[in-house]
Amino acid sequence: MVKSTYQLKDVDEKITAKAMLKNRPISLKYATEICREIKGKPLEKAEKMLQDIIEMRRYLPLRKYHKKVPHRKGKAISGQKAGRYPITACKHFLELLSYAKANAENKGLDTEKLIVKHAFACQGYRRFSMQTKGRIAGKRRRKKSTHIEVILQEVKA
């Protein structure tokens, strides 16, 4: 089933901009950690944080899914030293934020004053693929997919 509505219902449509990506091939665990990290931040800071993770200058702190994850050097980010560099997930989130920013510009909102009010990730449709194994036999594998959504809100200065 494809996601069609947003998780957050009561928003003022005049000062918010929404965007949603469906069935993206990223891990749900990394997506939830990224959502937790960017929620409440200004749009520019969130984009810079994701860009730094892609360029491996900063790690994504893993609070919930940190079993068997090594510590990173430097000071703790968000109170956590265990982290990873989910490059693919960050690229999809940058794409999502650019769509939401374009929606805000289309509505006439000031992009300098936007903050990430809501970010949410949920499990998407599992696609099946075949792993080759010998000449005839094959093994079915399930591929991950995730629905992600974000709502930006303009704050008054």
N, C-alpha and C positions, 0 to 999 in steps of 0.2 A: 504494500500500500504506500503510495507516495504522499508525503506530507504536503498539506495545502494551506493550513492556517498557522498563525504565529502563536507561540506559547503565551506571550503577554497580551492580555486583552484590552485593559483600560489604559490607553495612551491618547494623548492629545495629538491628533493628526496634523495640526497646523505647525507644530514645532518639532516633529519627529520625522525621521526618514528610515525606511525599512529595506532590508535585503535578505534573501534566502538562497542558499545553494542546496540542491537535492542530490542524493546518491553520489557523493564525492568519494573517491577511493582513498580515504584517509582513516586512520585508526580513531575509534571513538574515545579511547583513553586519552590520547594526545589532544583531541578536539575539546574534551571537557576541561583539561588542564589549561589550554589556551584561553578558553572562554572565561574561566575563573581569573586568569591573570589580566585580561584586557578589560574586564567589566569595571566600569566606573572611571576609567582613564580618559583623558582627552584623546581625540582622534589622532592627532599628530604623534603623541607619545606611544600610542598603541601601534601605529604603523612603523615607527622607528624601532620599537622593541621587536616586532616581527622581522624587520629587515636585519637587525643585529643577530637574531637567531639564525637566519638563513646564511649570513656571512660568518657564523660561528664565533662572533665576538662576545656573545652572551648566551647562557644556557636557559632552557625553560625549566623552572623549578617544579619538580613533581611532588606534590603533597600527598595525594591519595594513592597513586600507582607508582610507588618508589621501591618496591621490593627488588632486590638484587640490582639496584642502580647505583653506580659509583658516585662518590662525592666529587665535586669540581673544585678547582683551586680558586682562590680569591674569597671575597666576603660573601656571606649568605644573601641570597635574593629572596625576598618574601619569607624570611625565616627558615629557608631550606637550602641545604648545600647539595642535595642529590638532584641531578637533572640530566636532561638529554637535549639533542638538537633535532627536533622533528621538522626537517626542511620542507618536505612535501606538504604537511599540514599547514605550515606557516605560509606557504605560497598560496594555498587555497583561501586562507583567511585574509591575506592581502587583497586577493581578487574580490572577496566578499566586501571588505571595507571600501574598496574603490567603487563598487556598485552602489553601496549605501551613500557614499559621498556624492556620487553623480546624481542620485535621487534627491539629496538635500539641495544641491545646486539647482536642480530642475524646479524644486519647490520655492526657491528664493531664500533659503536659509544661509546664514553666515557660517562658512566651513571652519573658521578660526575658533568658533565658540561651541563646536560640537563635542559631546562626550558620548562614550559607549554606555547607554543606559541598560541595555539588555543583550546578553549573548547566550546562546543555548545550542547544544548539540544533542542529537539523539540517533539511535541506530537506524540505518537505512536498509534497503533491500540487499540481500546477499546474492551476488551473482555466482554462478557455477562455471568453472573452467576445468579443462582436462590437463592433468600432469602426464607427460609422456612417460611410458614405462615399457621398454622393450618394443617389439614390433606391433603387437596387436593390442595388448592390454593397456588400459589407461586408468588413471585414478582421478576421481572427481575431487576438486578442491573448491572451497567456498571463499570468495573474495569479500573483503570488508567494504562497507560503504556507510557514509554518515550524512545525515541532514544537518546543516548548520544555518543559523539565523542570527541576525544582529539588528538592533534598533538604536539609532543615533538620536540624541536629543540636543536641541540648542538651549544653552543655559544663558541666563541674563547676567550681564557683567556687573 
